[in-house]
Amino acid sequence: RWIKFEEKVEGGGVRWSTPHVPALPLHSLFQLRTCLQKGAMLLDLDALSFKEIIDKALSEQPEEEELQPELRERLAALLLCQPRHQTTKSMLRLLAELVLSPCQGKAKSWTEPGAQVSETPLKEQLRNQFKKKVPPGAEAAHVAVGEVEFLEKPFIAFIRLRRGVALGSLAEVALPSRFLFILLGPRDKVKAYHEVGRAMATLLTDELFQRAAWQAEHREDIIAGMEAFLDELTVLPPGKWDPSARIPPPSCLPSPHKRTTMHSSDRQLHGNGDMSAAGDRAGLGHPRSREELERTGRLFGGLLQDIRRKAPWYGSDFSDALHPQCLSAVLYIYLATVTNAITFGGMLGDATANMQGVLENFLGTAFAGSIFCLFSGQPLTILSSTGPMLVFERLLFSFSQDHSLDYLEFRLWIGLWVAFFGVVLVATEASHLVRYFTRFTEEGFCALISLIFIYDSLKKMMSLADTFPINWQYRLDNVTSYSCICNFSSPGTAPAPERVGEGLGGPKASGHDPSSLPALSLQHPPTLAGLSRTQCLGRGGHLLGTSCQYVPDVTLMSFLLFGVTFLTCTALKCFRSSCYFPAAVRKLVSDFAIILTILASCAVDATLGLETPKLLVPSELKPTNPARGWIIFPFGANPWWVCLVSAVPAVLVTVLVFMDQQITAVILNRGEYKLQKGAGFHLDLLCISLLMVVTSATGLPWYVSATVISLAHIESLRKESATSAPGEHSEFLGIREQRLTGLAVFVLMGVSVFMAPVLKHIPMPVLYGVFLHMGVVALNSIQLTDRVRLLLMPAKHHPELPYLCHVPLHRVHLFTAIQLLCLALLWVVKSTMAAIIFPVMV
């Protein structure tokens, strides 16, 4: 059978082989062409049943090939016999048959031998699981070949029905039929007949021949379609390959349009190679000629175009989210956003004396993100605090402290000026400058942000070794000397100790070995003979002993959780393309890969019971710094001229916001994501500018698009074809574009304060592992990573990449080297106080 690739019945006739590319003998194609030239050909035949088709085919034979009435009857009886099909059964049905019939031999036929084709589909056809692999709207073609003892010369017929007709139980699954090919002949040539039949089936699965067969009006049109097929034929020389080997299906196939233009392109390549190479080199970039980046020449013209473009899709932005995949995306992005908010909130608190902290970051992210998802042009974008903004906040706070200025009031005026400048940029359609962002710019920015995610996740894990030191000096032989006592006497006097915990055993020691391991400490009532560490310190005592500074090996467990989380996320995401379990199960596991990994890691951590660092979110709705309120007043604390001077730093912040926001928007709206609802660069910038007013007036952090989390959001919403032919890879259909997942993420951020009792059970190493996975996935999504691999790969092992076919390898390596040098420069800038200007340098 064929859908796109060939499958053969094997294993004693009880199973189908793996799909493979059909390898045809060249002679069989020439024989097929002869059959089409000499046999009966019925185009646009009107028939409603298989018996009617056979009768008309037998009566329309050429005069020289006309059959005797007796032969015609015998041949009709033979062709009307019910063929035996190998059904595709579900795993449950196979198990049931195995239990009910443990001694069953060969598979049973649908009907008794000699039965005729039924005019109605059989129940086995209707239950056949193979129908799930057939694309919607497909029609069947039947190829019948074989040897017959009562024929002296071949009987050949090619039939095209005027309309698709359901031919009862003829097909393996109940589908309307359009084409039939019959080749029956005398004995001793069955192998030749079989190969001709394979050639005909291969032709009928070819998209270009299908088009020719559909449009053919005469026999010559069918022959011309086959000649076109032969023009593209590739011959494998004998002795250079194993004919019994099955060629696996390729990962991607050329489109019919590309095949029709291939020969003319080849001629142009030989006649004008420089122009062809130049065209491909131009294709390496991202030409920005889309409608949303065209200037209208009117004030707010681009904004109005964005609103007109997005308004018709607003209803579907919510209805398209009614899919289980969106639930997985919400949970995944929520946990990533929570972790990011806690990280940046803690750093903001350190940089601004808690004028902005974790709670402010939670509330700001929830409010700004929700508004952005409701009204923005690209709701798949996830807002977050960014590194350049953190650097600016630190510099602004230091400047305010040095010049005795109120930080939050000064920041309010800067935010108001930034909002004004942003509206001016929207009015003048400044976003059209995005069209000049090249692949070089996009990849440099995306690579830097991805590396920052990877670096920060590893840095956070390494810092655990300081909080929970590893016991390098532990010796099993010295276990009897490890103890810890609670001393209530003042330091320097004779100790009057009380042992901390009973059953510690071993001699007392007054030394101090921070990395030594104590004996087991058992839980007892808080008596003087068994005080805990907290009780001892609370009563004014201090600890003495070799095991007082012992910390369990939390670091080792944390690194195990971190590594297992990253590897499991990667493995489950790739599970979609594995060979195990049905396609529906693989898809479900792949969609919920991150959530399944987090739940499994939390279960392992809870089972072991070690005190690994957990996710802690604020549990009270009050400012981190009690000295500030929720509303910032513009006058009173600073001189009047501050409102004017604030315009100077506001220019720098405007440039930061514009570059950071628009570069991320360009990356998210790349053509390879196949977004159908269009972008909204002007509308997005307006939303960010107006949100600056609210967040500045309430003392909340400023927000722009988060590149890596937004890319993870898009990747978690990938749509692929539900049905695919055996051997065919699922086709990427695009992204599930909607507003509900982002909105749900930010609403959950707002109520996270009330979910603290649940969230506190999630270990931070697990979330750092998710961060590492996000950074690696984002890094692998850019072409720069592929070209870096080429630097480490011998030329003979290079993959078939389009740009390698037309661009000299040394120029590809030079381009990659320049990108890596620029990336290193950006990293250096990012690591210094000059990080505030790094989006401009991109």
Secondary structure by P-SEA (a helix, b strand, c coil): ccccbbbbbccccccccccccccccaaaaaaaaaaaaccccccccccccaaaaaaaaaaaccccccccaaaaaaaaaaaacbbbbbccccaaaaaaaaaaccccccccccccccccccccccccccccccccccccbbbbbbbbbbbbccccbbbbbbbbbccccccccccccbbbbcbbbbbbbbccaaaaaaaaaaaaaaaaacaaaaaaaaacccaaaaaaaaaaaaaabbbbbccccccccccccccccccaaaaaaaaaaaaaaaacaaaaaaaaaaaccccccccccccccccaaaaaaaaaaacccccccccccccaaaaaaaaaaaaaaaaaaaaaaaaaaaaccccccaaaaaaaaaaaaaaaaaccccccbbbbbcaaaaaaaaaaaaaaaaacccaaaaaaaaaaaaaaaaaaaaaaccccccccccaaaaaaaaaaaaaaaaaaaaaaaaacccccccccccccccccccbbbbbccccccccccccccccccccccccccccccccbbbbcccccccccaaaaaaacccccccccccccaaaaaaaaaaaaaaaaaaaaaaccccccccaaaaaaaaaaaaaaaaaaaaaaaaaacccccccccccccccccccccccccccccccccccccaaaaaaaaaaaaaaaaaaaaaaaacccccccccccaaaaaaaaaaaaaaaaaabbbbbcccaaaaaaaaaaaccccccccccccccccccccccaaaaaaaaaaaaccccccccccccaaaaaaaaaaaaaaaaaccaaaaaaaaaaccccccccccccccccaaaaaaaaaaaaaaaaaaaaaaaccccccccccc
